[in-house]
Amino acid sequence: MRKQEIEDKLREELTNIVKAYPFLTYRFEFCEKRNKFLVSVSSNRYIGSDEDIWDVFLDSEQRFEDEFGMDAPLFTSDEHLFKLSSNAVVIKPSPLVKEH
């Protein structure tokens, strides 16, 4: 498994998504038991079924599957399929800097 490569790609990809959609927060960590990264996304607002963000989610997951095959991370929303520990990496929007 290319653990560091997958982690680097997760950080890059998820950071870019959060920059484009600042209402999202991602958490991820490596699970030794499953020998995979686990990724959970949450939103601070309701995401309707017709929103473009669903295409972003699916495209992102597909890119990981295409590149890493069986080593690709497992994705869920709001930790529905698995729970992450308090040690999970959090990728969320940067706080706004107030201008004077």
N, C-alpha and C positions, 0 to 999 in steps of 0.2 A: 504494500500500500504506500502511496505517496502522501503521507499524512501532512507534512509541512506544505507541500504544493497545494493540497486541497484547502488547508487552513488559509493560506495566502489568498487563494482565489475567492474563498468565502468572504474574507474581510474586504477585498476589493469590490466584488459584485454587490454585496449587501450594503456597503457604504454608498455606492453609486445609486442604488435603489432608494435608500433613505434620503439622499440628497434631492432626488426627483419627487419623492413622496414623503414629506417630512412628518406626516401623521403616523408613519410606521415605526415600529421598533422591532429589531431582530435580536434574538439570543441564540447562541450556539455553543456547543462543547463536544469534545470527543468522548464517546462512550466505549470504554474498554470491553465491556460485556458484548456489545454488538459489533465492535471493531469498525465503527463508523462515526462520522459527525452527525449530531442531531441538531436541527435548526427549527426554531419556532418564530413565527411572525405574529405580532399583535398590532392593533390599530387603536388610536385614541378617538376614532369616530366610526360610525357605521359605514361599511363598504357595500354598496348596492350591487346586485348581480349583473348590472349592465355596465359597470365601470371598467375602464381600460386596465386597471391594476391587476385584474385577473389574468390578462394576457402576459403582463410582466411577471407574475408569479410562475405561470406555467412555462414561459420561455426560459426563465432562470433555472428552474428545476430541470428542464430538458437539456440545457447546455451542460449542467453538471453530469447528468446521466450520459450524454454523448461523449464527454471528455473523460470521465472517470469510471464508467461502467458500473460494475458491482461495488466499487468503492465510493460511489456517489453518496452524498449526505442524504439523510432522511428528513423530509420537511413536514411540518404541521403548522396549524394556527392555534394560538392561545394554549399551547401545550396539551391539546386534546388527545394526541396519540401517545405521548410520552411526557415525562416531567424532566425538567432540567434542574441542575443543582444551583446553589447560590454562587458557584464558581464560574458559571457560564459567562462567556464574553457577551457584552451588550453593545449593540450598534444602534444608536438612536441619533436624532438630529442634534446638531450642536446648538447650545443655547444662543439666542440672539444677543449680539453685542449692542448695547444701547449707545447711540451717538449723542454727544452733548450739543 
